[in-house]
Amino acid sequence: MQVTVRLNKIPFGARKLRAILDQVRGRTVPMALARLSASPRVTTLPLEKLLRSAISAARDRDPATRPEELTVVAVACNEGARLYRTRIKSRGRSSRFAKRSSRLVLTVGKAARAPQPAPISPKPTAATPPSEPTAPTASVAPPRRRTKESAPRRPTAPKERA
């Protein structure tokens, strides 16, 4: 079961919101809420609100759903509508600027329990027989960079004065 919720007309630019999406993507809902509440950014507030809305929508579909069972499957942020305003400048001029907004789309779903992979045992390859011991390699230090102090001085001829 997956639940998708949307939030439109967020008064922040999409670039500012995209900076925090990786904190939430792929995490369980309680972990995502903890990360968002610990972040000092103001742009986490709409995402936190949307995440709580997704929990509520998941409970509406299945009342037995607990937040610990849910994971953030996908989260995306797109640009919303721009409101163009004018800013007054000196010498009687004015210029336009855009008040950017954005849209968030969040999808939560039940976490699928993946089976634990079996430990990988080292297998001998055909190129190297397993019984041959390898020679220890000597560690080689990188070459030193020459500086003015470590460079050898060349003998200079005395200058003749006229």
N, C-alpha and C positions, 0 to 999 in steps of 0.2 A: 504494500500500500504506500503510495506516494501522494503527498499533498503539496500543491504549488500555491503560493501566495504572492501578491504584488503590492507594491507601494509606489504611487505616482506623485509627481509634483514635489519632490524633496528639494528644499531650497539650497542645495550644495551642488557643486559641479561634479560630474561623473568621475573625473580624474581623482578628486579627493576621496570619493567613496571607494574606488577601486583599490586604493592603497591599503584598505583594511579587510578586503574580502578574503585574502589568503589566511587570515587568522581564524576564519570560520569554516572554510571549505573542507569537507571530508571529516569533520570532527563530530563527536556526539553533541547533543543539544546542551546538556549541562556544562560540558567543557567549553563550548562556544559562548554560552552566556557568561561564564566566568571570565573568559578572555576579553569579551567586550566590556564588561563592567570594570575590569582592571585597567583598561586603556584610557589614557587621558584625552583622547581626541573627541571632539564634539560630534564628529560624523558617525560615531558608533551608535548614537542614540536611535536614529531611524532603523538601523539594522537590528538592534536589540528589540525594538518595538515589533518589527516584522517577524523576528524569530519567536517571540511570545505569541503572536497571532497565528503562526504556523502550528505551534503546540495546541492552541485552542481549536484550530480547524481539524487537526488530527484526532483530537478527542471527540469532536462532533461526529466524525465518520465512524470511529471505533472507540466507545467509552472506556474500554479496557486498556487503552494505550497509555503507557507511562513515558515521561520525557526521557528517561534513561535508555529506552529502547530506540529512540529516534536518532538519526544522523542527518547532517546537512549533506544532501546528495549533490545539489548544484546551487550556485548563487551567481547572479549576473547583474551588472549595472550598465545601463544604457543612458544616453543623453536624452533629456526631456525637452520641453519647450523652452525657448529663450524669450525673455522679456527685454525689449530694447528700451533703454532710457537715455536721457541726454544729461551730460555733465557740463555745467557752465565753466568756461575758461576765461582767461584774461583777454582784454581788448575786444570785448563783445562777442567773442566766438563761443561755440559750443561743439561738443563731440559726442558721438554715440558710444554707449558701452552695453554689453549684454549681461543680464542677470541670468545665470545658467541654472538649470534645474536638472534633475535626473530621475530615473526610474529603477527600482530594485525588483528583481524576481528571485524568489527563494523557494527551493524544493527540498522538503524533508521526507525521509522514508525510514522504514524499519531497517535496522542494521542486520545485514545478512551475516550469519556466523560462518566465517570461512574455516574449513578444516585446517589444522596445523600441519604445515609441510613436514615431511620426514627429513631427518638430518641427512645431509649429503655426505656419503663416504668417499674418500679419495680413491680413485680408480687408476691403476697404472696405464699409461699410454703406450702405444706401440713404438714411439720414437725413443723413449728412454726406458731401459729395463729397470724394474724396481730394485734389483739387488745391487746395482752399482752405486757406491757412495760418491757423492759429488765432492770435488775439491773445495776447500774453504776459500772464499774470495777475500782478498785484502781490501780494506777500505781505503779509498784514495781520496785525499783532501783536494778540494778545488784549487786551481792555481791562484796564487795571491796577486792582487792587483798592485801594480807599481805606482807608488806615490813619489812626490818630490824627495821625501826623506829617504826612502828605500832605494831610489835609483842611484846607480854609481855615477860619481862626478867625473866629468872629463877634464883632463888638464887643459888649462887655457894658456895661450901665449900672452906674455905681458904686453900691454898696450904701449905703443911708442907715442911719445909726446912731441909735438912739433915745435 
